[in-house]
Amino acid sequence: MPTGSKGNPHGTHVAGTIGANGDETKGGVAGIAPGVQLLAEKVFSDKC
């Protein structure tokens, strides 16, 4: 989540869990689908 952003970072956390592309053999973390392409979209206003 960008610095200064308002809201809940839940989507950022989930995206990291899915798409993390770290190399597990070098201490990194691989996500569920490390080759996935993610698209971030804002769906709700800040008032939701």
N, CA, C and O atoms as a Maestro MAE file, in Angstrom:
{
 s_m_m2io_version
 :::
 2.0.0
}

f_m_ct {
 s_m_title
 :::
 protein
 m_atom[192] {
  # First column is atom index #
  i_m_mmod_type
  r_m_x_coord
  r_m_y_coord
  r_m_z_coord
  i_m_residue_number
  s_m_chain_name
  s_m_pdb_residue_name
  s_m_pdb_atom_name
  i_m_atomic_number
  :::
  1 25 0.851 -1.166 0.000 1 A "MET " " N  " 7
  2 3 0.000 0.000 0.000 1 A "MET " " CA " 6
  3 2 0.902 1.236 0.000 1 A "MET " " C  " 6
  4 15 1.800 1.335 0.836 1 A "MET " " O  " 8
  5 25 0.683 2.173 -0.914 2 A "PRO " " N  " 7
  6 3 1.543 3.354 -0.984 2 A "PRO " " CA " 6
  7 2 1.538 4.157 0.305 2 A "PRO " " C  " 6
  8 15 0.525 4.213 1.003 2 A "PRO " " O  " 8
  9 25 2.661 4.778 0.623 3 A "THR " " N  " 7
  10 3 2.762 5.611 1.815 3 A "THR " " CA " 6
  11 2 1.736 6.731 1.743 3 A "THR " " C  " 6
  12 15 1.573 7.366 0.702 3 A "THR " " O  " 8
  13 25 1.053 6.968 2.843 4 A "GLY " " N  " 7
  14 3 0.058 8.022 2.897 4 A "GLY " " CA " 6
  15 2 -1.318 7.608 2.426 4 A "GLY " " C  " 6
  16 15 -2.247 8.414 2.470 4 A "GLY " " O  " 8
  17 25 -1.476 6.381 1.977 5 A "SER " " N  " 7
  18 3 -2.779 5.900 1.525 5 A "SER " " CA " 6
  19 2 -3.683 5.636 2.713 5 A "SER " " C  " 6
  20 15 -3.239 5.174 3.764 5 A "SER " " O  " 8
  21 25 -4.941 5.933 2.531 6 A "LYS " " N  " 7
  22 3 -5.932 5.634 3.554 6 A "LYS " " CA " 6
  23 2 -6.551 4.285 3.233 6 A "LYS " " C  " 6
  24 15 -6.516 3.834 2.089 6 A "LYS " " O  " 8
  25 25 -7.107 3.655 4.224 7 A "GLY " " N  " 7
  26 3 -7.820 2.417 3.962 7 A "GLY " " CA " 6
  27 2 -7.174 1.211 4.605 7 A "GLY " " C  " 6
  28 15 -6.228 1.316 5.386 7 A "GLY " " O  " 8
  29 25 -7.708 0.089 4.255 8 A "ASN " " N  " 7
  30 3 -7.294 -1.183 4.813 8 A "ASN " " CA " 6
  31 2 -6.335 -1.866 3.840 8 A "ASN " " C  " 6
  32 15 -6.671 -2.022 2.666 8 A "ASN " " O  " 8
  33 25 -5.148 -2.279 4.296 9 A "PRO " " N  " 7
  34 3 -4.172 -2.896 3.392 9 A "PRO " " CA " 6
  35 2 -4.424 -4.386 3.121 9 A "PRO " " C  " 6
  36 15 -3.516 -5.088 2.676 9 A "PRO " " O  " 8
  37 25 -5.632 -4.873 3.381 10 A "HIS " " N  " 7
  38 3 -5.939 -6.297 3.210 10 A "HIS " " CA " 6
  39 2 -5.641 -6.772 1.788 10 A "HIS " " C  " 6
  40 15 -5.054 -7.839 1.609 10 A "HIS " " O  " 8
  41 25 -6.030 -6.010 0.792 11 A "GLY " " N  " 7
  42 3 -5.804 -6.409 -0.598 11 A "GLY " " CA " 6
  43 2 -4.330 -6.507 -0.941 11 A "GLY " " C  " 6
  44 15 -3.925 -7.388 -1.698 11 A "GLY " " O  " 8
  45 25 -3.522 -5.606 -0.387 12 A "THR " " N  " 7
  46 3 -2.083 -5.645 -0.606 12 A "THR " " CA " 6
  47 2 -1.489 -6.912 -0.009 12 A "THR " " C  " 6
  48 15 -0.631 -7.550 -0.619 12 A "THR " " O  " 8
  49 25 -1.943 -7.270 1.175 13 A "HIS " " N  " 7
  50 3 -1.472 -8.488 1.840 13 A "HIS " " CA " 6
  51 2 -1.838 -9.724 1.016 13 A "HIS " " C  " 6
  52 15 -1.001 -10.602 0.805 13 A "HIS " " O  " 8
  53 25 -3.071 -9.789 0.557 14 A "VAL " " N  " 7
  54 3 -3.531 -10.938 -0.227 14 A "VAL " " CA " 6
  55 2 -2.761 -11.027 -1.548 14 A "VAL " " C  " 6
  56 15 -2.374 -12.120 -1.962 14 A "VAL " " O  " 8
  57 25 -2.538 -9.908 -2.201 15 A "ALA " " N  " 7
  58 3 -1.786 -9.911 -3.457 15 A "ALA " " CA " 6
  59 2 -0.365 -10.428 -3.246 15 A "ALA " " C  " 6
  60 15 0.160 -11.157 -4.088 15 A "ALA " " O  " 8
  61 25 0.256 -10.060 -2.138 16 A "GLY " " N  " 7
  62 3 1.592 -10.554 -1.825 16 A "GLY " " CA " 6
  63 2 1.609 -12.046 -1.567 16 A "GLY " " C  " 6
  64 15 2.535 -12.743 -1.982 16 A "GLY " " O  " 8
  65 25 0.587 -12.540 -0.883 17 A "THR " " N  " 7
  66 3 0.481 -13.975 -0.616 17 A "THR " " CA " 6
  67 2 0.336 -14.748 -1.920 17 A "THR " " C  " 6
  68 15 0.896 -15.835 -2.064 17 A "THR " " O  " 8
  69 25 -0.398 -14.204 -2.850 18 A "ILE " " N  " 7
  70 3 -0.628 -14.882 -4.129 18 A "ILE " " CA " 6
  71 2 0.581 -14.765 -5.052 18 A "ILE " " C  " 6
  72 15 1.023 -15.767 -5.614 18 A "ILE " " O  " 8
  73 25 1.117 -13.570 -5.216 19 A "GLY " " N  " 7
  74 3 2.097 -13.351 -6.270 19 A "GLY " " CA " 6
  75 2 3.548 -13.208 -5.863 19 A "GLY " " C  " 6
  76 15 4.379 -12.883 -6.711 19 A "GLY " " O  " 8
  77 25 3.895 -13.436 -4.602 20 A "ALA " " N  " 7
  78 3 5.297 -13.298 -4.188 20 A "ALA " " CA " 6
  79 2 6.185 -14.161 -5.078 20 A "ALA " " C  " 6
  80 15 5.902 -15.341 -5.286 20 A "ALA " " O  " 8
  81 25 7.261 -13.572 -5.603 21 A "ASN " " N  " 7
  82 3 8.103 -14.303 -6.551 21 A "ASN " " CA " 6
  83 2 9.507 -14.565 -6.021 21 A "ASN " " C  " 6
  84 15 10.440 -14.746 -6.804 21 A "ASN " " O  " 8
  85 25 9.666 -14.589 -4.708 22 A "GLY " " N  " 7
  86 3 10.977 -14.849 -4.112 22 A "GLY " " CA " 6
  87 2 11.472 -16.256 -4.385 22 A "GLY " " C  " 6
  88 15 10.683 -17.176 -4.594 22 A "GLY " " O  " 8
  89 25 12.761 -16.410 -4.381 23 A "ASP " " N  " 7
  90 3 13.397 -17.710 -4.594 23 A "ASP " " CA " 6
  91 2 13.545 -18.399 -3.244 23 A "ASP " " C  " 6
  92 15 14.382 -17.996 -2.437 23 A "ASP " " O  " 8
  93 25 12.750 -19.425 -2.988 24 A "GLU " " N  " 7
  94 3 12.768 -20.107 -1.698 24 A "GLU " " CA " 6
  95 2 14.132 -20.724 -1.383 24 A "GLU " " C  " 6
  96 15 14.467 -20.894 -0.211 24 A "GLU " " O  " 8
  97 25 14.922 -21.063 -2.402 25 A "THR " " N  " 7
  98 3 16.235 -21.660 -2.150 25 A "THR " " CA " 6
  99 2 17.226 -20.636 -1.606 25 A "THR " " C  " 6
  100 15 18.256 -21.010 -1.044 25 A "THR " " O  " 8
  101 25 16.926 -19.350 -1.768 26 A "LYS " " N  " 7
  102 3 17.807 -18.284 -1.281 26 A "LYS " " CA " 6
  103 2 17.171 -17.512 -0.130 26 A "LYS " " C  " 6
  104 15 17.555 -16.373 0.137 26 A "LYS " " O  " 8
  105 25 16.206 -18.117 0.551 27 A "GLY " " N  " 7
  106 3 15.578 -17.472 1.697 27 A "GLY " " CA " 6
  107 2 14.399 -16.589 1.353 27 A "GLY " " C  " 6
  108 15 13.833 -15.953 2.242 27 A "GLY " " O  " 8
  109 25 14.013 -16.530 0.093 28 A "GLY " " N  " 7
  110 3 12.853 -15.743 -0.307 28 A "GLY " " CA " 6
  111 2 11.571 -16.517 -0.070 28 A "GLY " " C  " 6
  112 15 11.602 -17.659 0.387 28 A "GLY " " O  " 8
  113 25 10.477 -15.912 -0.374 29 A "VAL " " N  " 7
  114 3 9.170 -16.545 -0.199 29 A "VAL " " CA " 6
  115 2 8.463 -16.582 -1.543 29 A "VAL " " C  " 6
  116 15 8.338 -15.557 -2.212 29 A "VAL " " O  " 8
  117 25 8.005 -17.754 -1.935 30 A "ALA " " N  " 7
  118 3 7.233 -17.891 -3.167 30 A "ALA " " CA " 6
  119 2 5.756 -17.894 -2.819 30 A "ALA " " C  " 6
  120 15 5.340 -18.550 -1.864 30 A "ALA " " O  " 8
  121 25 4.972 -17.173 -3.578 31 A "GLY " " N  " 7
  122 3 3.535 -17.138 -3.358 31 A "GLY " " CA " 6
  123 2 2.846 -18.348 -3.960 31 A "GLY " " C  " 6
  124 15 3.492 -19.262 -4.471 31 A "GLY " " O  " 8
  125 25 1.535 -18.337 -3.891 32 A "ILE " " N  " 7
  126 3 0.722 -19.430 -4.414 32 A "ILE " " CA " 6
  127 2 0.873 -19.537 -5.930 32 A "ILE " " C  " 6
  128 15 0.934 -20.641 -6.472 32 A "ILE " " O  " 8
  129 25 0.934 -18.399 -6.612 33 A "ALA " " N  " 7
  130 3 1.067 -18.368 -8.075 33 A "ALA " " CA " 6
  131 2 2.101 -17.304 -8.445 33 A "ALA " " C  " 6
  132 15 1.729 -16.219 -8.894 33 A "ALA " " O  " 8
  133 25 3.402 -17.596 -8.263 34 A "PRO " " N  " 7
  134 3 4.429 -16.573 -8.451 34 A "PRO " " CA " 6
  135 2 4.529 -15.993 -9.861 34 A "PRO " " C  " 6
  136 15 5.130 -14.933 -10.032 34 A "PRO " " O  " 8
  137 25 3.972 -16.639 -10.863 35 A "GLY " " N  " 7
  138 3 4.024 -16.116 -12.224 35 A "GLY " " CA " 6
  139 2 2.813 -15.288 -12.614 35 A "GLY " " C  " 6
  140 15 2.702 -14.859 -13.762 35 A "GLY " " O  " 8
  141 25 1.912 -15.060 -11.684 36 A "VAL " " N  " 7
  142 3 0.664 -14.357 -11.969 36 A "VAL " " CA " 6
  143 2 0.925 -12.880 -12.281 36 A "VAL " " C  " 6
  144 15 1.895 -12.300 -11.793 36 A "VAL " " O  " 8
  145 25 0.065 -12.285 -13.085 37 A "GLN " " N  " 7
  146 3 0.090 -10.843 -13.316 37 A "GLN " " CA " 6
  147 2 -1.084 -10.252 -12.552 37 A "GLN " " C  " 6
  148 15 -2.232 -10.641 -12.770 37 A "GLN " " O  " 8
  149 25 -0.799 -9.314 -11.659 38 A "LEU " " N  " 7
  150 3 -1.838 -8.708 -10.823 38 A "LEU " " CA " 6
  151 2 -2.192 -7.319 -11.341 38 A "LEU " " C  " 6
  152 15 -1.328 -6.594 -11.833 38 A "LEU " " O  " 8
  153 25 -3.445 -6.961 -11.229 39 A "LEU " " N  " 7
  154 3 -3.932 -5.647 -11.627 39 A "LEU " " CA " 6
  155 2 -4.623 -5.023 -10.424 39 A "LEU " " C  " 6
  156 15 -5.610 -5.565 -9.926 39 A "LEU " " O  " 8
  157 25 -4.121 -3.903 -9.958 40 A "ALA " " N  " 7
  158 3 -4.706 -3.216 -8.801 40 A "ALA " " CA " 6
  159 2 -5.754 -2.221 -9.287 40 A "ALA " " C  " 6
  160 15 -5.479 -1.396 -10.158 40 A "ALA " " O  " 8
  161 25 -6.931 -2.300 -8.732 41 A "GLU " " N  " 7
  162 3 -8.030 -1.397 -9.079 41 A "GLU " " CA " 6
  163 2 -8.691 -0.888 -7.810 41 A "GLU " " C  " 6
  164 15 -8.809 -1.624 -6.831 41 A "GLU " " O  " 8
  165 25 -9.117 0.353 -7.822 42 A "LYS " " N  " 7
  166 3 -9.889 0.902 -6.714 42 A "LYS " " CA " 6
  167 2 -11.358 0.722 -7.076 42 A "LYS " " C  " 6
  168 15 -11.816 1.204 -8.112 42 A "LYS " " O  " 8
  169 25 -12.093 0.022 -6.211 43 A "VAL " " N  " 7
  170 3 -13.482 -0.309 -6.501 43 A "VAL " " CA " 6
  171 2 -14.443 0.568 -5.715 43 A "VAL " " C  " 6
  172 15 -15.483 0.969 -6.237 43 A "VAL " " O  " 8
  173 25 -14.109 0.867 -4.472 44 A "PHE " " N  " 7
  174 3 -14.992 1.642 -3.611 44 A "PHE " " CA " 6
  175 2 -14.381 3.005 -3.311 44 A "PHE " " C  " 6
  176 15 -13.166 3.182 -3.400 44 A "PHE " " O  " 8
  177 25 -15.224 3.959 -2.959 45 A "SER " " N  " 7
  178 3 -14.726 5.266 -2.551 45 A "SER " " CA " 6
  179 2 -14.139 5.160 -1.148 45 A "SER " " C  " 6
  180 15 -14.290 4.131 -0.489 45 A "SER " " O  " 8
  181 25 -13.476 6.207 -0.691 46 A "ASP " " N  " 7
  182 3 -12.901 6.209 0.650 46 A "ASP " " CA " 6
  183 2 -13.971 6.214 1.733 46 A "ASP " " C  " 6
  184 15 -13.660 5.999 2.905 46 A "ASP " " O  " 8
  185 25 -15.219 6.454 1.365 47 A "LYS " " N  " 7
  186 3 -16.303 6.524 2.345 47 A "LYS " " CA " 6
  187 2 -16.909 5.167 2.660 47 A "LYS " " C  " 6
  188 15 -17.736 5.069 3.566 47 A "LYS " " O  " 8
  189 25 -16.529 4.123 1.947 48 A "CYS " " N  " 7
  190 3 -17.095 2.788 2.182 48 A "CYS " " CA " 6
  191 2 -16.406 2.080 3.307 48 A "CYS " " C  " 6
  192 15 -16.760 0.947 3.633 48 A "CYS " " O  " 8
  :::
 }
 m_bond[191] {
  # First column is bond index #
  i_m_from
  i_m_to
  i_m_order
  :::
  1 1 2 1
  2 2 3 1
  3 3 4 2
  4 3 5 1
  5 5 6 1
  6 6 7 1
  7 7 8 2
  8 7 9 1
  9 9 10 1
  10 10 11 1
  11 11 12 2
  12 11 13 1
  13 13 14 1
  14 14 15 1
  15 15 16 2
  16 15 17 1
  17 17 18 1
  18 18 19 1
  19 19 20 2
  20 19 21 1
  21 21 22 1
  22 22 23 1
  23 23 24 2
  24 23 25 1
  25 25 26 1
  26 26 27 1
  27 27 28 2
  28 27 29 1
  29 29 30 1
  30 30 31 1
  31 31 32 2
  32 31 33 1
  33 33 34 1
  34 34 35 1
  35 35 36 2
  36 35 37 1
  37 37 38 1
  38 38 39 1
  39 39 40 2
  40 39 41 1
  41 41 42 1
  42 42 43 1
  43 43 44 2
  44 43 45 1
  45 45 46 1
  46 46 47 1
  47 47 48 2
  48 47 49 1
  49 49 50 1
  50 50 51 1
  51 51 52 2
  52 51 53 1
  53 53 54 1
  54 54 55 1
  55 55 56 2
  56 55 57 1
  57 57 58 1
  58 58 59 1
  59 59 60 2
  60 59 61 1
  61 61 62 1
  62 62 63 1
  63 63 64 2
  64 63 65 1
  65 65 66 1
  66 66 67 1
  67 67 68 2
  68 67 69 1
  69 69 70 1
  70 70 71 1
  71 71 72 2
  72 71 73 1
  73 73 74 1
  74 74 75 1
  75 75 76 2
  76 75 77 1
  77 77 78 1
  78 78 79 1
  79 79 80 2
  80 79 81 1
  81 81 82 1
  82 82 83 1
  83 83 84 2
  84 83 85 1
  85 85 86 1
  86 86 87 1
  87 87 88 2
  88 87 89 1
  89 89 90 1
  90 90 91 1
  91 91 92 2
  92 91 93 1
  93 93 94 1
  94 94 95 1
  95 95 96 2
  96 95 97 1
  97 97 98 1
  98 98 99 1
  99 99 100 2
  100 99 101 1
  101 101 102 1
  102 102 103 1
  103 103 104 2
  104 103 105 1
  105 105 106 1
  106 106 107 1
  107 107 108 2
  108 107 109 1
  109 109 110 1
  110 110 111 1
  111 111 112 2
  112 111 113 1
  113 113 114 1
  114 114 115 1
  115 115 116 2
  116 115 117 1
  117 117 118 1
  118 118 119 1
  119 119 120 2
  120 119 121 1
  121 121 122 1
  122 122 123 1
  123 123 124 2
  124 123 125 1
  125 125 126 1
  126 126 127 1
  127 127 128 2
  128 127 129 1
  129 129 130 1
  130 130 131 1
  131 131 132 2
  132 131 133 1
  133 133 134 1
  134 134 135 1
  135 135 136 2
  136 135 137 1
  137 137 138 1
  138 138 139 1
  139 139 140 2
  140 139 141 1
  141 141 142 1
  142 142 143 1
  143 143 144 2
  144 143 145 1
  145 145 146 1
  146 146 147 1
  147 147 148 2
  148 147 149 1
  149 149 150 1
  150 150 151 1
  151 151 152 2
  152 151 153 1
  153 153 154 1
  154 154 155 1
  155 155 156 2
  156 155 157 1
  157 157 158 1
  158 158 159 1
  159 159 160 2
  160 159 161 1
  161 161 162 1
  162 162 163 1
  163 163 164 2
  164 163 165 1
  165 165 166 1
  166 166 167 1
  167 167 168 2
  168 167 169 1
  169 169 170 1
  170 170 171 1
  171 171 172 2
  172 171 173 1
  173 173 174 1
  174 174 175 1
  175 175 176 2
  176 175 177 1
  177 177 178 1
  178 178 179 1
  179 179 180 2
  180 179 181 1
  181 181 182 1
  182 182 183 1
  183 183 184 2
  184 183 185 1
  185 185 186 1
  186 186 187 1
  187 187 188 2
  188 187 189 1
  189 189 190 1
  190 190 191 1
  191 191 192 2
  :::
 }
}
